[in-house]
């Protein structure tokens, strides 16, 4: 395919842009995976952590700079999905509408349990949450030095999650694809489906097998979905449009 589609990827709570490193090797070459690094981690380790979403958005919005007129997409998982959505809202207000937004692994802004994040304060509670979500390698949980680096980032991200409140009636013009894990203990299928209320454009819903970190366990199925939807924007208006709402559950 001659058209290259930039895919800007927002990390989930407690993680860095490195979680998307292998995507660059696994997705088709016409998809340009661009992991967005958040302050206080990875190559931006020296910067202070953000603890509110507006402060975070101000510090990352200039990292999304496709060529003028170039179609591009935004992907986020868990807290990253909220960041991706609010970043897309901000970009649209600047006249830089994404061609597609992927919201993965969390309920829509109006269907999230903010109290769950507010209740997690101590190191022991944060560790227990990491264990429950089953997405952190055991060697990280068992290493005091690694946890010393991870917990402040996780705590700051959970502050963002706890303080974030949806703005009633605010929607995207861009099409939106919501993806969930069928056995995710943190998010119901109804909460994932509620993303349809966040866009005035086309909407698609996909539920994949697995828990909160299905993006790793079901990577091949996820990549197939991403490529399916990204191909439609790469081919442009001549491509067959996706239906306004679809529901697909992978076997």
Secondary structure as the mmCIF struct_conf table of DSSP 4:
data_model
#
loop_
_struct_conf.conf_type_id
_struct_conf.id
_struct_conf.beg_label_comp_id
_struct_conf.beg_label_asym_id
_struct_conf.beg_label_seq_id
_struct_conf.end_label_comp_id
_struct_conf.end_label_asym_id
_struct_conf.end_label_seq_id
STRN STRN1 UNK A 5 UNK A 10
HELX_LH_PP_P HELX_LH_PP_P1 UNK A 11 UNK A 12
TURN_TY1_P TURN_TY1_P1 UNK A 13 UNK A 14
HELX_RH_3T_P HELX_RH_3T_P1 UNK A 17 UNK A 20
TURN_TY1_P TURN_TY1_P2 UNK A 21 UNK A 22
HELX_RH_AL_P HELX_RH_AL_P1 UNK A 23 UNK A 26
BEND BEND1 UNK A 27 UNK A 27
TURN_TY1_P TURN_TY1_P3 UNK A 29 UNK A 30
STRN STRN2 UNK A 31 UNK A 36
HELX_LH_PP_P HELX_LH_PP_P2 UNK A 37 UNK A 38
TURN_TY1_P TURN_TY1_P4 UNK A 39 UNK A 40
BEND BEND2 UNK A 41 UNK A 41
HELX_RH_3T_P HELX_RH_3T_P2 UNK A 42 UNK A 44
TURN_TY1_P TURN_TY1_P5 UNK A 45 UNK A 46
BEND BEND3 UNK A 47 UNK A 47
HELX_LH_PP_P HELX_LH_PP_P3 UNK A 48 UNK A 50
BEND BEND4 UNK A 52 UNK A 52
HELX_RH_AL_P HELX_RH_AL_P2 UNK A 53 UNK A 60
HELX_RH_3T_P HELX_RH_3T_P3 UNK A 61 UNK A 63
HELX_LH_PP_P HELX_LH_PP_P4 UNK A 66 UNK A 67
TURN_TY1_P TURN_TY1_P6 UNK A 68 UNK A 69
STRN STRN3 UNK A 72 UNK A 77
TURN_TY1_P TURN_TY1_P7 UNK A 78 UNK A 78
HELX_RH_AL_P HELX_RH_AL_P3 UNK A 79 UNK A 93
TURN_TY1_P TURN_TY1_P8 UNK A 94 UNK A 95
BEND BEND5 UNK A 99 UNK A 99
STRN STRN4 UNK A 100 UNK A 104
BEND BEND6 UNK A 105 UNK A 106
HELX_RH_3T_P HELX_RH_3T_P4 UNK A 109 UNK A 111
HELX_RH_AL_P HELX_RH_AL_P4 UNK A 114 UNK A 118
TURN_TY1_P TURN_TY1_P9 UNK A 119 UNK A 119
BEND BEND7 UNK A 122 UNK A 122
HELX_RH_AL_P HELX_RH_AL_P5 UNK A 123 UNK A 133
TURN_TY1_P TURN_TY1_P10 UNK A 134 UNK A 134
BEND BEND8 UNK A 136 UNK A 136
HELX_RH_AL_P HELX_RH_AL_P6 UNK A 138 UNK A 141
TURN_TY1_P TURN_TY1_P11 UNK A 142 UNK A 142
HELX_RH_AL_P HELX_RH_AL_P7 UNK A 144 UNK A 163
TURN_TY1_P TURN_TY1_P12 UNK A 168 UNK A 169
STRN STRN5 UNK A 172 UNK A 172
BEND BEND9 UNK A 173 UNK A 174
STRN STRN6 UNK A 176 UNK A 181
TURN_TY1_P TURN_TY1_P13 UNK A 182 UNK A 183
TURN_TY1_P TURN_TY1_P14 UNK A 185 UNK A 186
HELX_RH_AL_P HELX_RH_AL_P8 UNK A 189 UNK A 193
HELX_RH_3T_P HELX_RH_3T_P5 UNK A 194 UNK A 198
STRN STRN7 UNK A 199 UNK A 199
BEND BEND10 UNK A 200 UNK A 201
STRN STRN8 UNK A 203 UNK A 208
BEND BEND11 UNK A 209 UNK A 211
TURN_TY1_P TURN_TY1_P15 UNK A 212 UNK A 213
HELX_RH_AL_P HELX_RH_AL_P9 UNK A 214 UNK A 217
TURN_TY1_P TURN_TY1_P16 UNK A 218 UNK A 218
HELX_RH_AL_P HELX_RH_AL_P10 UNK A 219 UNK A 235
HELX_RH_3T_P HELX_RH_3T_P6 UNK A 236 UNK A 238
BEND BEND12 UNK A 239 UNK A 239
HELX_LH_PP_P HELX_LH_PP_P5 UNK A 240 UNK A 243
BEND BEND13 UNK A 244 UNK A 245
STRN STRN9 UNK A 247 UNK A 249
#
